[in-house]
Amino acid sequence: MQTAGTGVLARGRAAWARARQRWWVRWGVDLVLLALVFTAVAAWQTRHLPGSGAPAPDFTLRTLSGETVSLASLRGKPVVLAFWAPWCGVCGAESSNLSQLRRVAGDSAHVVSVALAYEDVAAVQRFAEEHTVDYPVLLGDDSIQQAWRVNMFPTVFFLSAEGRIERSVVGYTTLLGLSWRWML
């Protein structure tokens, strides 16, 4: 004897089997699952970072050329703030994307980076030269790393013109990904 619920379930399975025979349904389902996995991994990676809407921890740091830059001095424009380490291969791969974002953003945003977890300033300088870094490089320390809760490299924060954290991303990010997050 078949109950009403069992008949509905059987019809649903049969309809799903027919739908899965179409290539666009298979691809659509696969893409949705991939997007869900990607979103879950991104959320997990940023779980310990300061949250969206939080005020950005202020700092005053020295650049490679010896000038000082404070985060407060960058207010008035959105800020893309990248934390990296000179020994990080992924950071080197992402550096050209940050340079391109700086050119795309022009005067409408600041693109700045903070070097962390380095042995000496010479290592940071070598990284900047090897990767043709054309955005400001600030020399961070353990206190900056703790204040921003950065424990993986690269980590990029997107700040509002008022100095609030809008979003963050950990790991390699393409120019398209950086641009999309900056413009949101």
N, C-alpha and C positions, 0 to 999 in steps of 0.2 A: 504494500500500500504506500502510495506517494503522498506526502503532505504538500500543502500549498507552498511552503517555504522552500522545499527541495526542488520543486518545479521552476521556481523563479531563479534559484541558484544555477540550475542546469541550463536554463535559457541564457542567463548572464554569461556563463562560461562559454557557451557556444557562440554568442555574439562577440565575445572577446577573442576567441580563436579565429573567427572570420576577420575581425579588424586587424589582428596581428599579421595576416597574410598580405596586407598592404604595406609597401615599403615606407611610406611617409608616416604611418602609425608607429612602426618599429623605430624609425629614426627619431620621431618626436618623443616617444617614451624614453629612449636612450638619452636624448639631450636633456630632458627634464630630470632624469635621475643623475646625470653628470652635473647639472647645475645645483641640484640639492647636495650632492657630495662636496662640490667646490665650496658652496656657502657654509656648510657645516665645518669644513676644515678651516676656512677663513675665520669663522666665529671662534673656533677652539684656539687658534693661534693668537688671537687678540684678546682673549678672556681676561688676562691680568693687566692689560694696559689701561691707562686712564680712559674713562668712558666719554662718549659723545656728550657735548654740552658742558663738560668740566672745564674750568679755567686751566690754561696751559701753564705748567710750572715755569716760572720766570728764571732767567739765567743771564749772566754777563760772561762771555767767553772771548778768548783771544783767537784771532785768525792766524793762518800760516804766515801772513805778512806782518804780524805783530799788532794789528789794530784790535780794538775791543768792540764787540757787538753784543747788545742786549736784546733779548726777545721783545721787550717793551718798545724798543726803537723801531721795530718792524710793523707795529700796529698801523692800521689804516688801509692795509692791503691783505688779502689772504696770504697765508704762508704754507709752503710745502717744506716740511722739515724732515730730512732723512738722516737716520742714525745708522752708521756703518763702522766696520773695522777693516784695517788695511790687509789683514790676512784672509778676509772673506772673499772667496771667488765669486759668489753670487752678487756681492756688493759691486765688484768690478764690472760684472755683466750689466748691472742696472745703472751704472754711472752714466753711460751714454744716453739712456732714457731720461735721466734727470737733466742732462745738458740740453737735450732736445725740448723737454718741457719748459726749461727756462727760456729758450728762444721762442716757443709757441706762446708762452704767457706774456712775454715782453714786460711792459711796465705795469701790468695789471695784477701781478702777484710776485712775491719773493720766493725764490727757490734757494734753500740754504741746507747745508749738511753739517753734521756733528760727528767727528771721528771719536770712537771709543775703543777701549780694549787694545791700545797700541803700546808697543815697547818704548818707542821714542818718537820724537817729532820727525826725525828723518824717515821713518817708515811711512808716516802719513804723507810726507812730501813726495816720496817715491811713488806711492799709490796715485796721488794727484797728477803727477807727471806721466806715469805709465798709462793712465786712463783719460788723459787730456781733460781733466776736470776744469770746467769754466764757471762753476758756481762757487760761492763762498764756502770755505771749509773752516769750521770752528773746531777748536781742540777741547773736547770734553774730558770728563774724569768720572770716577766712580760715583760721586755724589749726583752728577747729572744723570747717569745711567740709572741710579736708584730712584731719583725724583720722577723720571719718566717711565720707570718700570720696564726698561728695555732689557730683555734677556735673550733675544734672537736677532740676527742680522741678515739682511737689512730690515729696518723697521721705519716706516714712513708715516708721519702724522700730517693731516690736513687741518689747518687752523683757520678760523674765521678772521676777518679784519679786526675784530674786537679782542682777539686773543683766546678764543675758546676752541677746544678740540672738537672738530666736526666728525672726523672719521680717521681710521688708521688701517694700515695693512702691513703684514709681515711677510717677508720673502720677496722673491723676484716679482717685479711688476713691470709690465710692458708700458710703452709710451701711451698706448690707448687706455690702459688701466689707470695710469697716473692722471691723464687728461680727464677721463670720465669722473674720477673721484674729486679732482680739483674743481671741476665745473659744476658739480652737484650743488 
